[in-house]
Amino acid sequence: MTVEKMITAMAGSIVLGSLALAHFVSPSWLLLTGFVGFNLLQSSFTGFCPAEKIFEKMGFKSACAV
């Protein structure tokens, strides 16, 4: 799996998980959804994504390298 696909999968999982937690536990979990959305938005403008660096250190390859 590439870094880009891992980031997409992680972001989607966190958003769906936080939505489920907001529905069943507390609406405060929507803050996590907002944080993920904000991080995706800022990374589209700046090109910096902390998750990308973490996945690269874990050994996943970028789509350009594959």
CHARMM-style PDB file with segment names, atoms N, HN, CA, C and O in Angstrom:
ATOM      1  N   MET     1       0.841  -1.178   0.000  1.00  0.00      PROA
ATOM      2  CA  MET     1       0.000   0.000   0.000  1.00  0.00      PROA
ATOM      3  C   MET     1       0.885   1.240   0.000  1.00  0.00      PROA
ATOM      4  O   MET     1       1.947   1.253   0.622  1.00  0.00      PROA
ATOM      5  N   THR     2       0.446   2.275  -0.696  1.00  0.00      PROA
ATOM      6  HN  THR     2      -0.417   2.265  -1.201  1.00  0.00      PROA
ATOM      7  CA  THR     2       1.231   3.504  -0.767  1.00  0.00      PROA
ATOM      8  C   THR     2       0.870   4.434   0.392  1.00  0.00      PROA
ATOM      9  O   THR     2      -0.148   4.257   1.062  1.00  0.00      PROA
ATOM     10  N   VAL     3       1.729   5.425   0.606  1.00  0.00      PROA
ATOM     11  HN  VAL     3       2.556   5.569   0.062  1.00  0.00      PROA
ATOM     12  CA  VAL     3       1.504   6.408   1.667  1.00  0.00      PROA
ATOM     13  C   VAL     3       0.191   7.139   1.435  1.00  0.00      PROA
ATOM     14  O   VAL     3      -0.581   7.350   2.370  1.00  0.00      PROA
ATOM     15  N   GLU     4      -0.061   7.520   0.205  1.00  0.00      PROA
ATOM     16  HN  GLU     4       0.566   7.348  -0.555  1.00  0.00      PROA
ATOM     17  CA  GLU     4      -1.273   8.283  -0.105  1.00  0.00      PROA
ATOM     18  C   GLU     4      -2.537   7.485   0.217  1.00  0.00      PROA
ATOM     19  O   GLU     4      -3.502   8.028   0.754  1.00  0.00      PROA
ATOM     20  N   LYS     5      -2.523   6.191  -0.116  1.00  0.00      PROA
ATOM     21  HN  LYS     5      -1.739   5.750  -0.553  1.00  0.00      PROA
ATOM     22  CA  LYS     5      -3.691   5.349   0.173  1.00  0.00      PROA
ATOM     23  C   LYS     5      -3.847   5.138   1.681  1.00  0.00      PROA
ATOM     24  O   LYS     5      -4.965   5.073   2.194  1.00  0.00      PROA
ATOM     25  N   MET     6      -2.722   5.032   2.382  1.00  0.00      PROA
ATOM     26  HN  MET     6      -1.814   5.085   1.966  1.00  0.00      PROA
ATOM     27  CA  MET     6      -2.784   4.866   3.837  1.00  0.00      PROA
ATOM     28  C   MET     6      -3.378   6.117   4.496  1.00  0.00      PROA
ATOM     29  O   MET     6      -4.171   6.011   5.431  1.00  0.00      PROA
ATOM     30  N   ILE     7      -2.997   7.285   4.012  1.00  0.00      PROA
ATOM     31  HN  ILE     7      -2.353   7.371   3.252  1.00  0.00      PROA
ATOM     32  CA  ILE     7      -3.533   8.537   4.563  1.00  0.00      PROA
ATOM     33  C   ILE     7      -5.036   8.620   4.323  1.00  0.00      PROA
ATOM     34  O   ILE     7      -5.793   8.995   5.218  1.00  0.00      PROA
ATOM     35  N   THR     8      -5.462   8.271   3.121  1.00  0.00      PROA
ATOM     36  HN  THR     8      -4.847   7.966   2.394  1.00  0.00      PROA
ATOM     37  CA  THR     8      -6.891   8.290   2.806  1.00  0.00      PROA
ATOM     38  C   THR     8      -7.659   7.307   3.679  1.00  0.00      PROA
ATOM     39  O   THR     8      -8.726   7.634   4.200  1.00  0.00      PROA
ATOM     40  N   ALA     9      -7.117   6.102   3.838  1.00  0.00      PROA
ATOM     41  HN  ALA     9      -6.250   5.836   3.415  1.00  0.00      PROA
ATOM     42  CA  ALA     9      -7.774   5.084   4.662  1.00  0.00      PROA
ATOM     43  C   ALA     9      -7.827   5.511   6.120  1.00  0.00      PROA
ATOM     44  O   ALA     9      -8.845   5.321   6.786  1.00  0.00      PROA
ATOM     45  N   MET    10      -6.735   6.088   6.624  1.00  0.00      PROA
ATOM     46  HN  MET    10      -5.908   6.242   6.083  1.00  0.00      PROA
ATOM     47  CA  MET    10      -6.699   6.522   8.016  1.00  0.00      PROA
ATOM     48  C   MET    10      -7.693   7.660   8.262  1.00  0.00      PROA
ATOM     49  O   MET    10      -8.445   7.635   9.237  1.00  0.00      PROA
ATOM     50  N   ALA    11      -7.692   8.651   7.376  1.00  0.00      PROA
ATOM     51  HN  ALA    11      -7.081   8.671   6.584  1.00  0.00      PROA
ATOM     52  CA  ALA    11      -8.604   9.783   7.538  1.00  0.00      PROA
ATOM     53  C   ALA    11     -10.063   9.331   7.484  1.00  0.00      PROA
ATOM     54  O   ALA    11     -10.880   9.762   8.298  1.00  0.00      PROA
ATOM     55  N   GLY    12     -10.383   8.472   6.536  1.00  0.00      PROA
ATOM     56  HN  GLY    12      -9.719   8.122   5.876  1.00  0.00      PROA
ATOM     57  CA  GLY    12     -11.754   7.965   6.434  1.00  0.00      PROA
ATOM     58  C   GLY    12     -12.169   7.165   7.653  1.00  0.00      PROA
ATOM     59  O   GLY    12     -13.300   7.284   8.124  1.00  0.00      PROA
ATOM     60  N   SER    13     -11.258   6.350   8.165  1.00  0.00      PROA
ATOM     61  HN  SER    13     -10.339   6.254   7.782  1.00  0.00      PROA
ATOM     62  CA  SER    13     -11.565   5.549   9.356  1.00  0.00      PROA
ATOM     63  C   SER    13     -11.789   6.428  10.581  1.00  0.00      PROA
ATOM     64  O   SER    13     -12.703   6.187  11.369  1.00  0.00      PROA
ATOM     65  N   ILE    14     -10.950   7.444  10.735  1.00  0.00      PROA
ATOM     66  HN  ILE    14     -10.207   7.640  10.094  1.00  0.00      PROA
ATOM     67  CA  ILE    14     -11.109   8.338  11.884  1.00  0.00      PROA
ATOM     68  C   ILE    14     -12.419   9.115  11.789  1.00  0.00      PROA
ATOM     69  O   ILE    14     -13.124   9.272  12.786  1.00  0.00      PROA
ATOM     70  N   VAL    15     -12.745   9.602  10.595  1.00  0.00      PROA
ATOM     71  HN  VAL    15     -12.172   9.475   9.785  1.00  0.00      PROA
ATOM     72  CA  VAL    15     -13.999  10.353  10.420  1.00  0.00      PROA
ATOM     73  C   VAL    15     -15.205   9.467  10.713  1.00  0.00      PROA
ATOM     74  O   VAL    15     -16.108   9.875  11.444  1.00  0.00      PROA
ATOM     75  N   LEU    16     -15.230   8.263  10.153  1.00  0.00      PROA
ATOM     76  HN  LEU    16     -14.496   7.932   9.559  1.00  0.00      PROA
ATOM     77  CA  LEU    16     -16.362   7.366  10.400  1.00  0.00      PROA
ATOM     78  C   LEU    16     -16.440   6.956  11.870  1.00  0.00      PROA
ATOM     79  O   LEU    16     -17.527   6.880  12.443  1.00  0.00      PROA
ATOM     80  N   GLY    17     -15.282   6.694  12.474  1.00  0.00      PROA
ATOM     81  HN  GLY    17     -14.399   6.757  12.008  1.00  0.00      PROA
ATOM     82  CA  GLY    17     -15.267   6.337  13.895  1.00  0.00      PROA
ATOM     83  C   GLY    17     -15.753   7.465  14.775  1.00  0.00      PROA
ATOM     84  O   GLY    17     -16.521   7.241  15.711  1.00  0.00      PROA
ATOM     85  N   SER    18     -15.309   8.685  14.483  1.00  0.00      PROA
ATOM     86  HN  SER    18     -14.685   8.867  13.723  1.00  0.00      PROA
ATOM     87  CA  SER    18     -15.744   9.811  15.311  1.00  0.00      PROA
ATOM     88  C   SER    18     -17.228  10.122  15.108  1.00  0.00      PROA
ATOM     89  O   SER    18     -17.906  10.557  16.040  1.00  0.00      PROA
ATOM     90  N   LEU    19     -17.731   9.901  13.897  1.00  0.00      PROA
ATOM     91  HN  LEU    19     -17.181   9.548  13.140  1.00  0.00      PROA
ATOM     92  CA  LEU    19     -19.173  10.088  13.678  1.00  0.00      PROA
ATOM     93  C   LEU    19     -19.986   9.062  14.466  1.00  0.00      PROA
ATOM     94  O   LEU    19     -21.025   9.396  15.036  1.00  0.00      PROA
ATOM     95  N   ALA    20     -19.517   7.821  14.500  1.00  0.00      PROA
ATOM     96  HN  ALA    20     -18.673   7.550  14.037  1.00  0.00      PROA
ATOM     97  CA  ALA    20     -20.206   6.793  15.281  1.00  0.00      PROA
ATOM     98  C   ALA    20     -20.140   7.129  16.780  1.00  0.00      PROA
ATOM     99  O   ALA    20     -21.131   6.986  17.495  1.00  0.00      PROA
ATOM    100  N   LEU    21     -18.983   7.569  17.241  1.00  0.00      PROA
ATOM    101  HN  LEU    21     -18.177   7.685  16.660  1.00  0.00      PROA
ATOM    102  CA  LEU    21     -18.853   7.948  18.650  1.00  0.00      PROA
ATOM    103  C   LEU    21     -19.721   9.157  18.989  1.00  0.00      PROA
ATOM    104  O   LEU    21     -20.288   9.230  20.079  1.00  0.00      PROA
ATOM    105  N   ALA    22     -19.826  10.105  18.055  1.00  0.00      PROA
ATOM    106  HN  ALA    22     -19.365  10.046  17.170  1.00  0.00      PROA
ATOM    107  CA  ALA    22     -20.683  11.269  18.281  1.00  0.00      PROA
ATOM    108  C   ALA    22     -22.152  10.859  18.372  1.00  0.00      PROA
ATOM    109  O   ALA    22     -22.918  11.428  19.150  1.00  0.00      PROA
ATOM    110  N   HSD    23     -22.529   9.880  17.581  1.00  0.00      PROA
ATOM    111  HN  HSD    23     -21.907   9.418  16.949  1.00  0.00      PROA
ATOM    112  CA  HSD    23     -23.921   9.428  17.592  1.00  0.00      PROA
ATOM    113  C   HSD    23     -24.250   8.628  18.855  1.00  0.00      PROA
ATOM    114  O   HSD    23     -25.298   8.829  19.469  1.00  0.00      PROA
ATOM    115  N   PHE    24     -23.348   7.723  19.238  1.00  0.00      PROA
ATOM    116  HN  PHE    24     -22.497   7.560  18.740  1.00  0.00      PROA
ATOM    117  CA  PHE    24     -23.637   6.810  20.336  1.00  0.00      PROA
ATOM    118  C   PHE    24     -23.124   7.270  21.701  1.00  0.00      PROA
ATOM    119  O   PHE    24     -23.662   6.847  22.723  1.00  0.00      PROA
ATOM    120  N   VAL    25     -22.106   8.117  21.745  1.00  0.00      PROA
ATOM    121  HN  VAL    25     -21.668   8.461  20.914  1.00  0.00      PROA
ATOM    122  CA  VAL    25     -21.494   8.479  23.022  1.00  0.00      PROA
ATOM    123  C   VAL    25     -21.721   9.943  23.367  1.00  0.00      PROA
ATOM    124  O   VAL    25     -22.430  10.258  24.323  1.00  0.00      PROA
ATOM    125  N   SER    26     -21.111  10.846  22.581  1.00  0.00      PROA
ATOM    126  HN  SER    26     -20.535  10.590  21.804  1.00  0.00      PROA
ATOM    127  CA  SER    26     -21.194  12.272  22.888  1.00  0.00      PROA
ATOM    128  C   SER    26     -20.944  13.083  21.625  1.00  0.00      PROA
ATOM    129  O   SER    26     -20.054  12.748  20.842  1.00  0.00      PROA
ATOM    130  N   PRO    27     -21.717  14.145  21.416  1.00  0.00      PROA
ATOM    131  CA  PRO    27     -21.496  14.999  20.248  1.00  0.00      PROA
ATOM    132  C   PRO    27     -20.121  15.681  20.249  1.00  0.00      PROA
ATOM    133  O   PRO    27     -19.702  16.208  19.218  1.00  0.00      PROA
ATOM    134  N   SER    28     -19.434  15.681  21.354  1.00  0.00      PROA
ATOM    135  HN  SER    28     -19.775  15.253  22.191  1.00  0.00      PROA
ATOM    136  CA  SER    28     -18.106  16.291  21.424  1.00  0.00      PROA
ATOM    137  C   SER    28     -17.107  15.587  20.501  1.00  0.00      PROA
ATOM    138  O   SER    28     -16.092  16.175  20.127  1.00  0.00      PROA
ATOM    139  N   TRP    29     -17.383  14.346  20.135  1.00  0.00      PROA
ATOM    140  HN  TRP    29     -18.207  13.867  20.438  1.00  0.00      PROA
ATOM    141  CA  TRP    29     -16.499  13.623  19.231  1.00  0.00      PROA
ATOM    142  C   TRP    29     -16.456  14.245  17.843  1.00  0.00      PROA
ATOM    143  O   TRP    29     -15.562  13.932  17.057  1.00  0.00      PROA
ATOM    144  N   LEU    30     -17.410  15.123  17.527  1.00  0.00      PROA
ATOM    145  HN  LEU    30     -18.136  15.377  18.166  1.00  0.00      PROA
ATOM    146  CA  LEU    30     -17.391  15.796  16.230  1.00  0.00      PROA
ATOM    147  C   LEU    30     -16.183  16.728  16.102  1.00  0.00      PROA
ATOM    148  O   LEU    30     -15.796  17.096  14.993  1.00  0.00      PROA
ATOM    149  N   LEU    31     -15.593  17.107  17.230  1.00  0.00      PROA
ATOM    150  HN  LEU    31     -15.908  16.808  18.131  1.00  0.00      PROA
ATOM    151  CA  LEU    31     -14.376  17.918  17.184  1.00  0.00      PROA
ATOM    152  C   LEU    31     -13.248  17.149  16.490  1.00  0.00      PROA
ATOM    153  O   LEU    31     -12.441  17.744  15.776  1.00  0.00      PROA
ATOM    154  N   LEU    32     -13.190  15.850  16.694  1.00  0.00      PROA
ATOM    155  HN  LEU    32     -13.845  15.367  17.275  1.00  0.00      PROA
ATOM    156  CA  LEU    32     -12.187  15.027  16.026  1.00  0.00      PROA
ATOM    157  C   LEU    32     -12.420  15.022  14.517  1.00  0.00      PROA
ATOM    158  O   LEU    32     -11.465  15.087  13.742  1.00  0.00      PROA
ATOM    159  N   THR    33     -13.669  14.945  14.101  1.00  0.00      PROA
ATOM    160  HN  THR    33     -14.445  14.892  14.730  1.00  0.00      PROA
ATOM    161  CA  THR    33     -13.997  15.010  12.678  1.00  0.00      PROA
ATOM    162  C   THR    33     -13.547  16.345  12.091  1.00  0.00      PROA
ATOM    163  O   THR    33     -12.981  16.395  10.999  1.00  0.00      PROA
ATOM    164  N   GLY    34     -13.803  17.421  12.825  1.00  0.00      PROA
ATOM    165  HN  GLY    34     -14.263  17.381  13.712  1.00  0.00      PROA
ATOM    166  CA  GLY    34     -13.372  18.753  12.387  1.00  0.00      PROA
ATOM    167  C   GLY    34     -11.859  18.867  12.290  1.00  0.00      PROA
ATOM    168  O   GLY    34     -11.336  19.486  11.364  1.00  0.00      PROA
ATOM    169  N   PHE    35     -11.158  18.270  13.245  1.00  0.00      PROA
ATOM    170  HN  PHE    35     -11.583  17.767  13.998  1.00  0.00      PROA
ATOM    171  CA  PHE    35      -9.700  18.302  13.225  1.00  0.00      PROA
ATOM    172  C   PHE    35      -9.149  17.574  11.999  1.00  0.00      PROA
ATOM    173  O   PHE    35      -8.226  18.064  11.348  1.00  0.00      PROA
ATOM    174  N   VAL    36      -9.705  16.425  11.690  1.00  0.00      PROA
ATOM    175  HN  VAL    36     -10.455  16.028  12.219  1.00  0.00      PROA
ATOM    176  CA  VAL    36      -9.249  15.667  10.525  1.00  0.00      PROA
ATOM    177  C   VAL    36      -9.518  16.459   9.249  1.00  0.00      PROA
ATOM    178  O   VAL    36      -8.659  16.533   8.370  1.00  0.00      PROA
ATOM    179  N   GLY    37     -10.702  17.049   9.148  1.00  0.00      PROA
ATOM    180  HN  GLY    37     -11.399  16.989   9.862  1.00  0.00      PROA
ATOM    181  CA  GLY    37     -11.033  17.861   7.974  1.00  0.00      PROA
ATOM    182  C   GLY    37     -10.121  19.058   7.829  1.00  0.00      PROA
ATOM    183  O   GLY    37      -9.690  19.390   6.725  1.00  0.00      PROA
ATOM    184  N   PHE    38      -9.821  19.713   8.957  1.00  0.00      PROA
ATOM    185  HN  PHE    38     -10.171  19.443   9.854  1.00  0.00      PROA
ATOM    186  CA  PHE    38      -8.915  20.866   8.925  1.00  0.00      PROA
ATOM    187  C   PHE    38      -7.516  20.442   8.492  1.00  0.00      PROA
ATOM    188  O   PHE    38      -6.872  21.133   7.703  1.00  0.00      PROA
ATOM    189  N   ASN    39      -7.047  19.313   9.005  1.00  0.00      PROA
ATOM    190  HN  ASN    39      -7.570  18.751   9.646  1.00  0.00      PROA
ATOM    191  CA  ASN    39      -5.718  18.826   8.643  1.00  0.00      PROA
ATOM    192  C   ASN    39      -5.643  18.481   7.151  1.00  0.00      PROA
ATOM    193  O   ASN    39      -4.642  18.783   6.500  1.00  0.00      PROA
ATOM    194  N   LEU    40      -6.680  17.860   6.611  1.00  0.00      PROA
ATOM    195  HN  LEU    40      -7.493  17.616   7.140  1.00  0.00      PROA
ATOM    196  CA  LEU    40      -6.708  17.558   5.180  1.00  0.00      PROA
ATOM    197  C   LEU    40      -6.707  18.836   4.345  1.00  0.00      PROA
ATOM    198  O   LEU    40      -6.047  18.901   3.308  1.00  0.00      PROA
ATOM    199  N   LEU    41      -7.439  19.843   4.791  1.00  0.00      PROA
ATOM    200  HN  LEU    41      -7.975  19.791   5.634  1.00  0.00      PROA
ATOM    201  CA  LEU    41      -7.502  21.111   4.071  1.00  0.00      PROA
ATOM    202  C   LEU    41      -6.152  21.829   4.092  1.00  0.00      PROA
ATOM    203  O   LEU    41      -5.678  22.302   3.059  1.00  0.00      PROA
ATOM    204  N   GLN    42      -5.533  21.906   5.281  1.00  0.00      PROA
ATOM    205  HN  GLN    42      -5.917  21.521   6.120  1.00  0.00      PROA
ATOM    206  CA  GLN    42      -4.244  22.607   5.356  1.00  0.00      PROA
ATOM    207  C   GLN    42      -3.174  21.861   4.581  1.00  0.00      PROA
ATOM    208  O   GLN    42      -2.290  22.497   4.007  1.00  0.00      PROA
ATOM    209  N   SER    43      -3.221  20.535   4.543  1.00  0.00      PROA
ATOM    210  HN  SER    43      -3.939  20.018   5.010  1.00  0.00      PROA
ATOM    211  CA  SER    43      -2.206  19.795   3.797  1.00  0.00      PROA
ATOM    212  C   SER    43      -2.369  19.985   2.296  1.00  0.00      PROA
ATOM    213  O   SER    43      -1.395  19.879   1.551  1.00  0.00      PROA
ATOM    214  N   SER    44      -3.583  20.262   1.843  1.00  0.00      PROA
ATOM    215  HN  SER    44      -4.375  20.348   2.448  1.00  0.00      PROA
ATOM    216  CA  SER    44      -3.778  20.515   0.412  1.00  0.00      PROA
ATOM    217  C   SER    44      -3.165  21.848  -0.007  1.00  0.00      PROA
ATOM    218  O   SER    44      -2.768  22.010  -1.161  1.00  0.00      PROA
ATOM    219  N   PHE    45      -3.086  22.806   0.923  1.00  0.00      PROA
ATOM    220  HN  PHE    45      -3.409  22.675   1.860  1.00  0.00      PROA
ATOM    221  CA  PHE    45      -2.480  24.101   0.614  1.00  0.00      PROA
ATOM    222  C   PHE    45      -0.977  24.115   0.868  1.00  0.00      PROA
ATOM    223  O   PHE    45      -0.225  24.697   0.086  1.00  0.00      PROA
ATOM    224  N   THR    46      -0.532  23.483   1.950  1.00  0.00      PROA
ATOM    225  HN  THR    46      -1.143  23.011   2.585  1.00  0.00      PROA
ATOM    226  CA  THR    46       0.871  23.569   2.343  1.00  0.00      PROA
ATOM    227  C   THR    46       1.715  22.410   1.827  1.00  0.00      PROA
ATOM    228  O   THR    46       2.929  22.546   1.679  1.00  0.00      PROA
ATOM    229  N   GLY    47       1.088  21.279   1.554  1.00  0.00      PROA
ATOM    230  HN  GLY    47       0.101  21.168   1.674  1.00  0.00      PROA
ATOM    231  CA  GLY    47       1.831  20.102   1.133  1.00  0.00      PROA
ATOM    232  C   GLY    47       2.442  19.339   2.293  1.00  0.00      PROA
ATOM    233  O   GLY    47       3.128  18.340   2.078  1.00  0.00      PROA
ATOM    234  N   PHE    48       2.204  19.794   3.530  1.00  0.00      PROA
ATOM    235  HN  PHE    48       1.646  20.605   3.704  1.00  0.00      PROA
ATOM    236  CA  PHE    48       2.746  19.128   4.710  1.00  0.00      PROA
ATOM    237  C   PHE    48       1.648  18.329   5.397  1.00  0.00      PROA
ATOM    238  O   PHE    48       0.585  18.859   5.720  1.00  0.00      PROA
ATOM    239  N   CYS    49       1.919  17.046   5.614  1.00  0.00      PROA
ATOM    240  HN  CYS    49       2.783  16.616   5.352  1.00  0.00      PROA
ATOM    241  CA  CYS    49       0.978  16.176   6.309  1.00  0.00      PROA
ATOM    242  C   CYS    49       1.765  15.341   7.317  1.00  0.00      PROA
ATOM    243  O   CYS    49       2.612  14.540   6.921  1.00  0.00      PROA
ATOM    244  N   PRO    50       1.500  15.514   8.613  1.00  0.00      PROA
ATOM    245  CA  PRO    50       2.234  14.750   9.626  1.00  0.00      PROA
ATOM    246  C   PRO    50       2.091  13.240   9.441  1.00  0.00      PROA
ATOM    247  O   PRO    50       3.048  12.498   9.666  1.00  0.00      PROA
ATOM    248  N   ALA    51       0.920  12.782   9.039  1.00  0.00      PROA
ATOM    249  HN  ALA    51       0.143  13.384   8.856  1.00  0.00      PROA
ATOM    250  CA  ALA    51       0.706  11.345   8.842  1.00  0.00      PROA
ATOM    251  C   ALA    51       1.596  10.806   7.730  1.00  0.00      PROA
ATOM    252  O   ALA    51       2.043   9.661   7.793  1.00  0.00      PROA
ATOM    253  N   GLU    52       1.853  11.616   6.721  1.00  0.00      PROA
ATOM    254  HN  GLU    52       1.489  12.546   6.669  1.00  0.00      PROA
ATOM    255  CA  GLU    52       2.721  11.185   5.621  1.00  0.00      PROA
ATOM    256  C   GLU    52       4.126  10.880   6.132  1.00  0.00      PROA
ATOM    257  O   GLU    52       4.723   9.868   5.765  1.00  0.00      PROA
ATOM    258  N   LYS    53       4.643  11.753   6.972  1.00  0.00      PROA
ATOM    259  HN  LYS    53       4.158  12.575   7.271  1.00  0.00      PROA
ATOM    260  CA  LYS    53       5.981  11.535   7.534  1.00  0.00      PROA
ATOM    261  C   LYS    53       6.023  10.274   8.391  1.00  0.00      PROA
ATOM    262  O   LYS    53       6.998   9.523   8.352  1.00  0.00      PROA
ATOM    263  N   ILE    54       4.975  10.047   9.158  1.00  0.00      PROA
ATOM    264  HN  ILE    54       4.183  10.657   9.190  1.00  0.00      PROA
ATOM    265  CA  ILE    54       4.916   8.858  10.020  1.00  0.00      PROA
ATOM    266  C   ILE    54       4.877   7.587   9.180  1.00  0.00      PROA
ATOM    267  O   ILE    54       5.596   6.630   9.469  1.00  0.00      PROA
ATOM    268  N   PHE    55       4.038   7.569   8.137  1.00  0.00      PROA
ATOM    269  HN  PHE    55       3.454   8.346   7.902  1.00  0.00      PROA
ATOM    270  CA  PHE    55       3.934   6.385   7.290  1.00  0.00      PROA
ATOM    271  C   PHE    55       5.234   6.126   6.524  1.00  0.00      PROA
ATOM    272  O   PHE    55       5.607   4.972   6.310  1.00  0.00      PROA
ATOM    273  N   GLU    56       5.922   7.190   6.113  1.00  0.00      PROA
ATOM    274  HN  GLU    56       5.619   8.127   6.287  1.00  0.00      PROA
ATOM    275  CA  GLU    56       7.205   7.007   5.435  1.00  0.00      PROA
ATOM    276  C   GLU    56       8.232   6.394   6.376  1.00  0.00      PROA
ATOM    277  O   GLU    56       9.017   5.540   5.964  1.00  0.00      PROA
ATOM    278  N   LYS    57       8.235   6.824   7.645  1.00  0.00      PROA
ATOM    279  HN  LYS    57       7.597   7.518   7.980  1.00  0.00      PROA
ATOM    280  CA  LYS    57       9.159   6.248   8.625  1.00  0.00      PROA
ATOM    281  C   LYS    57       8.819   4.800   8.926  1.00  0.00      PROA
ATOM    282  O   LYS    57       9.689   4.026   9.324  1.00  0.00      PROA
ATOM    283  N   MET    58       7.540   4.423   8.736  1.00  0.00      PROA
ATOM    284  HN  MET    58       6.833   5.052   8.413  1.00  0.00      PROA
ATOM    285  CA  MET    58       7.122   3.052   8.954  1.00  0.00      PROA
ATOM    286  C   MET    58       7.495   2.156   7.764  1.00  0.00      PROA
ATOM    287  O   MET    58       7.348   0.936   7.841  1.00  0.00      PROA
ATOM    288  N   GLY    59       7.971   2.748   6.679  1.00  0.00      PROA
ATOM    289  HN  GLY    59       8.090   3.739   6.617  1.00  0.00      PROA
ATOM    290  CA  GLY    59       8.422   1.970   5.538  1.00  0.00      PROA
ATOM    291  C   GLY    59       7.504   1.940   4.340  1.00  0.00      PROA
ATOM    292  O   GLY    59       7.797   1.244   3.368  1.00  0.00      PROA
ATOM    293  N   PHE    60       6.406   2.667   4.371  1.00  0.00      PROA
ATOM    294  HN  PHE    60       6.168   3.232   5.161  1.00  0.00      PROA
ATOM    295  CA  PHE    60       5.518   2.708   3.216  1.00  0.00      PROA
ATOM    296  C   PHE    60       6.137   3.611   2.143  1.00  0.00      PROA
ATOM    297  O   PHE    60       6.783   4.611   2.456  1.00  0.00      PROA
ATOM    298  N   LYS    61       5.933   3.249   0.896  1.00  0.00      PROA
ATOM    299  HN  LYS    61       5.408   2.437   0.642  1.00  0.00      PROA
ATOM    300  CA  LYS    61       6.489   4.003  -0.233  1.00  0.00      PROA
ATOM    301  C   LYS    61       5.462   4.978  -0.773  1.00  0.00      PROA
ATOM    302  O   LYS    61       4.258   4.729  -0.718  1.00  0.00      PROA
ATOM    303  N   SER    62       5.955   6.095  -1.298  1.00  0.00      PROA
ATOM    304  HN  SER    62       6.933   6.297  -1.342  1.00  0.00      PROA
ATOM    305  CA  SER    62       5.107   7.068  -1.951  1.00  0.00      PROA
ATOM    306  C   SER    62       4.673   6.522  -3.305  1.00  0.00      PROA
ATOM    307  O   SER    62       5.335   5.647  -3.864  1.00  0.00      PROA
ATOM    308  N   ALA    63       3.570   7.029  -3.831  1.00  0.00      PROA
ATOM    309  HN  ALA    63       3.033   7.739  -3.376  1.00  0.00      PROA
ATOM    310  CA  ALA    63       3.077   6.570  -5.124  1.00  0.00      PROA
ATOM    311  C   ALA    63       4.069   6.919  -6.229  1.00  0.00      PROA
ATOM    312  O   ALA    63       4.156   6.208  -7.230  1.00  0.00      PROA
ATOM    313  N   CYS    64       4.810   7.997  -6.059  1.00  0.00      PROA
ATOM    314  HN  CYS    64       4.740   8.575  -5.246  1.00  0.00      PROA
ATOM    315  CA  CYS    64       5.825   8.377  -7.061  1.00  0.00      PROA
ATOM    316  C   CYS    64       6.963   7.375  -7.102  1.00  0.00      PROA
ATOM    317  O   CYS    64       7.549   7.135  -8.157  1.00  0.00      PROA
ATOM    318  N   ALA    65       7.281   6.783  -5.940  1.00  0.00      PROA
ATOM    319  HN  ALA    65       6.805   6.978  -5.082  1.00  0.00      PROA
ATOM    320  CA  ALA    65       8.385   5.833  -5.849  1.00  0.00      PROA
ATOM    321  C   ALA    65       8.009   4.444  -6.342  1.00  0.00      PROA
ATOM    322  O   ALA    65       8.876   3.638  -6.678  1.00  0.00      PROA
ATOM    323  N   VAL    66       6.707   4.172  -6.381  1.00  0.00      PROA
ATOM    324  HN  VAL    66       6.003   4.827  -6.108  1.00  0.00      PROA
ATOM    325  CA  VAL    66       6.233   2.832  -6.766  1.00  0.00      PROA
ATOM    326  C   VAL    66       6.096   2.740  -8.222  1.00  0.00      PROA
ATOM    327  OT1 VAL    66       5.710   1.693  -8.741  1.00  0.00      PROA
TER     328      VAL     66
END
